[in-house]
């Protein structure tokens, strides 16, 4: 039986989608990459590249990549030296190979081992997001939420992973607090 993707936030850029394989549900941390079944779900949902294997080596490489991304995403505009080193360690496992083909210029991603392909692509995607605009990489402001998103809103004012979840809770909390002060 195939499990469906249980994560509350999907569809973010690859790097943030990998970060969002860890979330809080009912006060308990959930981890899609806790096992190979979860890895298969993630690979099936994001399809980072053809030929990505759902094996223990890939799972370990993705967990290492996720840890490096978590360090880097803590301060996207000014990453710490340990965050830079951790992400650089992941990026050292691959490269973009440029070629000239009969169809014209081409780029291929090469990794030193197949298990690093999805993690390397996620790390490279994070660099792409930073090059576009590091101030758009955000952690959700919802209390206890550990999800990340890339703010594409026109005014750059997005604060929550989802208005239906964290945004609604924040609005309800403000409404409740206003009601309590009105009663006093």
C-alpha positions as a printed Julia matrix, in Angstrom:
184×3 Matrix{Float64}:
   0.0    0.0     0.0
   1.37   3.43   -0.95
   1.31   6.15    1.67
   0.36   9.67    0.69
   2.49  12.7     1.51
   1.39  13.69    5.04
   3.25  17.01    5.2
   1.24  20.17    5.85
   3.26  22.26    3.36
   4.39  21.01   -0.03
   5.25  22.66   -3.31
   8.01  24.94   -2.07
  11.31  25.07   -4.0
  13.28  21.82   -3.71
  15.62  22.99   -0.93
  12.81  24.25    1.29
  10.68  21.22    0.46
  13.51  19.08    1.83
  13.62  21.19    5.0
   9.85  20.73    5.31
  10.2   16.96    5.6
  10.29  17.73    9.32
   7.2   19.34   10.89
   5.19  19.53   14.1
   1.79  17.85   14.37
  -0.13  17.89   17.63
   2.94  19.06   19.5
   5.06  16.15   18.24
   7.85  16.3    15.69
   7.19  14.32   12.53
   9.91  13.28   10.08
   9.09  12.07    6.59
  12.7   10.92    6.25
  12.44   8.6     9.24
  12.39   5.59    6.93
  12.68   4.41    3.34
   8.9    4.56    2.83
   8.98   8.28    3.62
  11.96   8.75    1.31
   9.97   7.12   -1.51
   7.08   9.51   -0.82
   9.38  12.55   -0.92
  11.2   11.45   -4.08
   7.86  10.69   -5.72
   6.38  14.05   -4.8
   9.29  16.33   -5.76
  10.91  14.25   -8.52
  14.32  15.96   -8.22
  15.82  13.99  -11.13
  15.51  10.74  -13.02
  17.25   7.79  -11.46
  17.16   8.88   -7.81
  17.27   5.76   -5.68
  15.21   5.2    -2.55
  17.91   3.43   -0.56
  19.66   3.86    2.77
  22.62   5.73    1.26
  20.29   8.3    -0.34
  18.34   8.61    2.91
  21.56   9.31    4.84
  22.74  11.84    2.23
  19.39  13.65    2.31
  19.41  13.8     6.1
  22.91  15.32    5.99
  21.75  17.8     3.35
  18.68  18.7     5.39
  20.84  19.36    8.45
  23.13  21.63    6.39
  20.14  23.47    4.92
  18.67  23.97    8.4
  21.89  25.65    9.53
  21.94  27.87    6.45
  18.24  28.76    6.59
  18.6   30.01   10.17
  20.11  33.21    8.71
  19.74  33.18    4.91
  21.1   36.7     4.35
  24.12  36.16    6.62
  24.89  32.45    7.06
  27.3   31.44    9.8
  30.7   29.9     9.07
  29.47  26.44   10.22
  26.42  26.78    7.94
  28.62  27.66    4.97
  30.96  24.76    5.7
  28.1   22.27    6.06
  26.45  23.31    2.8
  29.81  23.42    0.99
  30.44  19.85    2.17
  27.23  18.73    0.45
  28.03  20.74   -2.68
  31.48  19.13   -2.86
  29.73  15.87   -3.87
  28.71  17.2    -7.27
  29.06  19.69  -10.06
  27.4   21.01  -13.2
  29.11  19.75  -16.33
  28.62  21.97  -19.35
  28.79  20.38  -22.77
  28.22  21.11  -26.39
  25.86  18.62  -28.01
  24.38  18.32  -31.49
  21.3   20.06  -30.05
  23.4   22.9   -28.65
  24.75  23.77  -25.2
  23.74  21.42  -22.39
  24.24  21.1   -18.65
  24.38  17.86  -16.7
  24.55  17.36  -12.97
  27.25  14.91  -11.92
  27.73  13.58   -8.39
  30.49  11.42   -6.99
  27.86   8.85   -5.94
  24.21   8.44   -7.03
  23.02   8.79   -3.43
  24.09  12.46   -3.42
  22.09  13.53   -6.47
  18.85  14.64   -4.74
  20.72  16.27   -1.84
  23.13  18.05   -4.17
  20.22  19.34   -6.27
  18.52  20.63   -3.1
  21.71  22.38   -1.95
  22.2   23.91   -5.42
  18.57  25.04   -5.38
  19.17  26.8    -2.06
  22.06  28.74   -3.62
  19.73  29.69   -6.48
  17.17  31.05   -3.99
  19.86  33.06   -2.22
  21.08  34.47   -5.54
  17.52  35.54   -6.39
  16.84  37.19   -3.03
  17.86  35.8     0.38
  15.3   38.0     2.16
  12.51  35.89    0.64
  13.57  32.71    2.47
  11.53  32.61    5.68
  10.77  30.41    8.63
   7.08  30.4     9.5
   6.29  32.8    12.34
   3.66  30.45   13.78
   4.45  29.46   17.38
   6.09  26.05   17.35
   6.07  25.8    13.54
   9.32  24.64   11.95
   8.36  25.01    8.27
  10.05  27.24    5.68
   8.76  29.02    2.6
   9.95  31.25   -0.22
   7.94  34.48   -0.09
   6.66  35.27   -3.56
   4.01  37.72   -2.37
   3.99  41.1    -4.09
   4.51  43.06   -0.88
   6.93  40.5     0.64
   4.8   40.36    3.75
   4.03  36.65    4.01
   4.51  35.51    7.59
   3.1   32.0     7.8
   3.59  28.7     6.07
  -0.14  28.65    5.44
  -2.99  31.05    6.15
  -5.23  28.01    6.72
  -3.01  26.71    9.51
  -0.57  29.03   11.29
  -2.07  32.24    9.89
  -5.55  31.32   11.05
  -4.29  30.37   14.52
  -2.52  33.74   14.83
  -5.64  35.63   13.76
  -7.82  33.64   16.15
  -5.36  34.25   18.97
  -5.4   38.03   18.33
  -9.2   37.99   18.19
  -9.39  36.1    21.47
  -6.89  38.5    23.11
  -8.93  41.51   21.92
 -12.07  39.99   23.39
 -10.34  39.42   26.73
  -9.19  43.06   26.94
 -12.69  44.29   26.02
 -14.13  42.3    28.95
 -11.65  43.75   31.45
